[in-house]
Amino acid sequence: MPRSLNTLLAAALLAPGLVACDRDDLYGGSRFSENVYDAYSECSEAEIRFLAGKHNMQMVFDNCGSNNFVNYAWAPDGIQIYFQLPMSAHVMNAEDKTIGTMPTEVPTTGIAWLARDLMVLPLSPAEGAEQPRLVLFNRVQASIKTLEVPATELHDLYPTGSRDKVYFTALDENHERRVWMADFTNDAVTRAFPWLDDVLGTRALSNFTYTPELDIVTWHDGETVNVAKGADGERLHTFTDATRAIVHPEGRYIALETMGDPISPFDQRSWDELSDEAREREQRRSQEWLDRQPDWVMKKVEPPVIDIYDGEVDKRFRFTGFYGDRFQWYPSPYYASFVMWGIEGKELNKNVALTNLHERLRMAAKGDIPLGVELWAPKGAAPAEPAPAEPAAPAAPPE
C-alpha cells in the first residue's frame, strides 16, 4: 500500500472543522410522527463505524459531521482532497488533517486537478461580464490564470493528461451541451471530439467523463451510457440501466452509476438487526402502515447504486452492501471513492468513502460472489445466480 494511502486511512478519518449532526424531533407522538422521527433519527457514529468496517470502507470525514457535499475531487497524490459545501470550498490535507478555504470565489460546479499543485475552477462571469470563466489555480505559487468561455453552464471538468489543458462540457449558442477543451498556454477554448456531434444527433449529452491514461470518453445520451475511443470515436461499450461510467486507468474495470430498487424511507434496518422471520414481519407491517398514509407522504426512495463491469470476464457486478454516487477511482490501484448514501439498505449521514475493491472483484471474477456483491440483472428481473467457477480463473489484477 502506498505511503499516501496509509497516511490517509490512518489520519483523515476524523477531519476537524465539520460539526456533528443535530436533528431535532419536530413531530408529535402519533404513529406517523414516530416513524418519521425514526427515519431521521440522530446520527450514530458507532453504527456507521461498525457498518463501514464490515464492508471494508473508510470514511474520510467525521461520521456525524455536517457533510452536505456539493462536489469533491482527489488530487493525483491521493493526499489532497477538494470538497465543496453549499457556500464554501476547501482543500483538506490528509497527512496533517488541516483544512484550508479556497482563496477564490466558490466554483459553480466540480473542479479538476491537473497535477498536485494545479486546479481548474469554473467560476461565474466577472462583474460586468457575461461569459463564465475557467481559472487555472497554482496552489504552490498562489497564482491564477483566467480564460473566458464562449459558452454557458460549465460542467464535467476532466484533466487531459497535460498540465495546461482541461476538458469540460458547456452549452453552445444553440443551447446544446458539447465537449470543449481549454488551453491555458495558448489562451484558447475550442470544441473537442468533433465526431461526438454526429454520434449524438438530436440526443442530449450528459455525464461526460474522460480517462487520460487510455484516451477513453464516456457519456450518457438520454438512454444509454457509451464508452468510446477519444481519438476516433470507435465505440467500445454501451450500457443500459446506467447514467454515468468511469473507466479505470488500466482499462479492465468500468464503474457504472444508476439508481437501485426503491426502498421505504422508514423502518430501515441493517442486515443483522433482525432475523429473517422478524424482518419479513416488520416489512409486512411497514407496508401496511405505508398503504394507509396519504398520497403526499413519500413512500419510496431510490438509492444510488454502483456497478462494476469487468471487461476480462464480460460480467457486470452490483455492490449491494453500500449505496453511493459521484464515483472516482482513487489514485491507488483498485481503490474506489464515492459519496456514501447508506450501507446495507439503511440511509446514513453522507460522507466521502474509500474502499479497496481488489479482493471482491477478484472473487466475483472467479464466480465466488462475496458478501455485498451480486451479479447484475436488468431492472425488474430477479438477481442473477452467481456464475459457476471456471476451471482456470482469470488472472487477478496486479498488486
Secondary structure, DSSP 4 states (H G I P E B T S, - for coil): --HHHHHHHHHSSS-TT-PBP-----S-SSHHHHHHHHHTPPP-HHHHHHHHHHTTEEESS-TTB----SEEEE-TTSSEEEEEETTEEEEEETTTTEEEE-SSPPPSS--EEEETTEEEEEEPPPTT--S-EEEEEETTTTEEEEEE-SSEEEEEEEE-SSTTEEEEEEE-TTS-EEEEEEETTTTEEEE--THHHHHHTTSPPEEEEEETTTTEEEEE-SS-EEEEETTT--EEEEESS-SEEEE-TTSSEEEEEEE---B-SSS---TTSS-HHHHHHHHHHHHHHHHTS-TTS---B--EEEEEEETTTTEEEEE-SEEEEEEEE-SSTTEEEEEEEEETTEEEEEEEEEEE-HHHHHHHHHT-PPTTEEE---TTSPPPPPPPPPSSPPPPPP-
